Amino acid sequence: MEKRPDRITETFKGLSERGEKALVTFITAGDPDIASTKDLIFELERGGADIIELGIPFSDPMADGPTIQAASERALKKGTRLADVLGVVKEVREKSGIPIVLFGYYNPILSYGLEKYARDARRAGVDGTLIVDLPPEEAGELKKELDRRGIELIFLLTPTSDEARIRTVTDKASGFIYFVSVAGVTGARSSLSADIEKYIRKVRRFTTLPLGVGFGISTPEQARDVCRHADGVIVGSAIVNIIAANSGKTRLRKVRDFVSKLKKGTMARQGRETR
């Protein structure tokens, strides 16, 4: 099989060489509709996003707070399915090489077919997959299919993960580790745990993969604080709120402007102090 570019690894490497950290932005595919999703991806990239997480709408998103749950509901009402999400990625690839990670739950992928998903994801240009409710112990079959096609399988760690759990996740993960900054569901928060540095140092003992921190980050100041310790920040609910509250060109402009402000929080040179 033809070797494909390792866009996630190359992105983190390039940012590190420039003394920057990654800004990973999340939106739900199909919210408010599929055509708008493609436009939003381009605006996220123009605003400074380094990696895109594209949510696969699901009817029972247990790890998502009300903001992203509502986005999934809107997308599902428009009839968005996994095939549509892959179609958006394929269209984006005609103009952009930004890394794209599909973020979702196991049921839609299992229903689609694991081999078919991996094949179609590669054809579309997907770089990684993160499945919230698929633990590494049960991910062997999907990982085999993704590995054959050069697609990263990304896993979550939380502040409650013990050393045994960290070892299991870091042994199976590729691309980067998604570190959940708080216990609970997604959603913008006014403050984050003061123990993030301690947790990240603990995880770094077991892996050289980049660590991205998400859940609750919603301001440039929070992004800057997290980037003192992590390799990147992941922002979703704050962006989805902007999408829900606006329409047309105003929505695109506000998303781009917000992402541009967030990106400034990942560009401070304190990034050189984290290793």
N, C-alpha and C positions, 0 to 999 in steps of 0.2 A: 504494500500500500504506500502511496506517495506520502513522504514526510510533510507534515503541516507545521506552520510556524507556532512556536511556543509563546504566544502573545502575553500570557499572564506573567510568566517568569521574566521575559524580556522587559516588560513594563516595570516590574518591581526593581529589576537590576538597573535600568536606565534612571529611574527616580532616585535610587540610592546613590548613584554616581553623581547626581546633581544636588545631593543634600536635601532631597524632597521626600515626602511620604505620599502614599497613594490615597486618592479620593475615590471611593467606590460608591456609586449612587444607585439606588433601587427605585424602580417604578413597576407597577403591575401592568403586564401586557393586556391590551384591550380596554384600558381605562384612560380616557373615556371611550375610545374605540381603537381599532387596530391601525387605521391610517394615522391617527394622532400619535400613537405609540412610536411609530417610525420617526415622525417629526420631533418628538420629545427626545428620543435618543440622540439625534443630531444636535439638539440644543444643549443637552447635558454635556456632550463632547465639546461643543463650542465654549461652554461655560468653564471647562477645565476638568471635567470628570476624567479619570484615568482608566476606570473599569466600570462596566455597566452590569448591574444585577437586574435581570428581567424576571419578574414574578409570573409564574404560571397560575392563573386563577383557579381556585379550589373552593368548594362549597363548605368545607369544615377546617379552616386554617387555624389549628390549635395554638400555634406559637405566635400568632399575629394579634395585635391589639385592634381596637375598633376602627382605626384609620385604614389599615391595610385590609381588614375584613370587608369594610365598605367598598374599597376599590375592587376587591375580588367579586363582590356581589354585582357591582356595576358592569364589570367586564363579562361576567357570566350572563347577565341579562342581555348583553349585546351578542351573545352566542359565541364568545371567544373559546376556542379549544386549543389543545396542544399543537395541532397541525398549524393553526393560525400563528401561534407564537414562533414556531420554526420558520414560517413564511416571512415574518417580519425580520428575523435575523438574516435570512437570505437576501432580502431586499436591502437591508442596511449594508451588507457586505459588498454591494455594488459600488458603494462610495466610501466606506470606512473600514479601517482595520482595528478599531478599538476592541479590546477584549470584552467578550460578553459571557456572563455566567447565568444559566437558567436556575432560578431559585423556586423550589416548590415542595410538593408532597408526593409520596410514593404512588398513591393510587392512580393518578392520571398517567404516569409513566408506565406502571405495570399494565394498565389497561391498553395502552398504546402498543406495548410489546417492547421488552428490554433491548433486544437486538435491533429491532426496527428504530427505536428511539436513538440508539447510539449511531446507527447508520445515517439516519436523517439529520441528526444533530451535526454530525461531521459535514455532511453535504451542505447544510445551511451555513456553517461557519461558527458554530458554538464552541467556546473555549473551555467551559467548565460547567459542572452541575453540582448544585447543593440541594440535598433532599432532607428537609427538617426532621422527618419522622423515620428515617432509615439509618439505624445505628450501624457502625462499621462491621459489627459481628454478623450482620445480615445482608451486607452489601456486596458479597463476593461475586455473585452472578452479574450484577450490573457493572461492577468495577472491571470485571474481565472484558466485557463488551466495550466499555469506555476506553480502557487501556489500549485495546487493539486499534483504536481510532485516534489516539492521542488527545483524548478529552479528559481534563482534570476532574477528580472527584473530591469535593471540598466538604469538610466536616466541621461541626460545631464543638466548641468547648465552653464551659461556663465557670463562674467562680466556685461552684460546688464540686467541680471535677477533681477527683483525687488522683494520686500518681498513677494508679493502675489504669484509670480511664484515660489520662493524658497519654500514656504509653500506647494504648490501643488505638486511639485516634491518630496520633502522630505517625504510627506505623503504617496506617492505611491511607492517610490523606495525601493529596498532591495539590499543586497550585499555590494555595495558602490556607492558613487556619482561620476560621471565623470565630473570634472570641466574643462571646456574649457578655456585655459589660455589666448587666444587672440580671437578677433573677426575675422571671416573669415574662411578659409578652412584649412585642415591639411597641414603640410609641415614643414621641418626643418627650424629653424630661428636662426639668430645670437644673438638675444636678446629677452627677455621676459618682460612682463609688470612689472613695479616696484610696482604695486598695488595688486599683487597676495595675499600678506599677508592680506591686508584689505578685499579683497573679501572672502577669506577663513574664516576669523573671522566672517564675516557677515553670511555665510552659517552655521557655527557651532552653531549659536544661535538657529537653528531650527532642528538640527539632531545630533544624536550620531553615525551615519553611518560613516565609513571611507571615506575620500575625496582623490580621485586620480586626479592629474592634468595632462592634455595632450594637444596636439596640439603645435608643435613647439620645443619640447625638443629634443635636439640632442647631447648633450655633458655631460660628467660626472660632469662638473662644474655647468651646468644648473640643473642637477638632484639634486646635493647637495644643491643648493640654494633653490629649490622648496621644498625639503624635510625638510627644517627648519620649514616649516609651514603646509605642507600637510602630509597625511598618505602614499602617494605613488606617483610615476611618471609613465606616460604612454608614451611609445616611439614607433613610428611606421614608419614614412617616412624615417628616417635615416637608419633603418634596411632594409626597402624595397629597398632603393638605393643600399645597399651592395649586396642584392640578385640579383638585375638587372645587376650589374656591374661585377659579377663573376659567375663562374660555378664549378660544381663538388665538389671535396674535398676542394678546395680553398674557395669556397663560404661558406661552412659549417664552416671552420676554422675562416674565417674573421667575420662571424656573431657571433660565440661563443666568440671570442676575444673582439669584440666591446661590447657585452652584459656584459662581465666580467668587463670591464672598467666602464660601466654605473652603475653596481651593487655597485662598490666601492663608488659611489656618494650617495648611499642610506644607507650606513652602518655607516656613521659618527655618533657620539653620540649626535650631535646636535638635533637628533630626540626627545630627552627627553624634549626639551624646548618648544614643540609646544602645549602643553595642559595647 
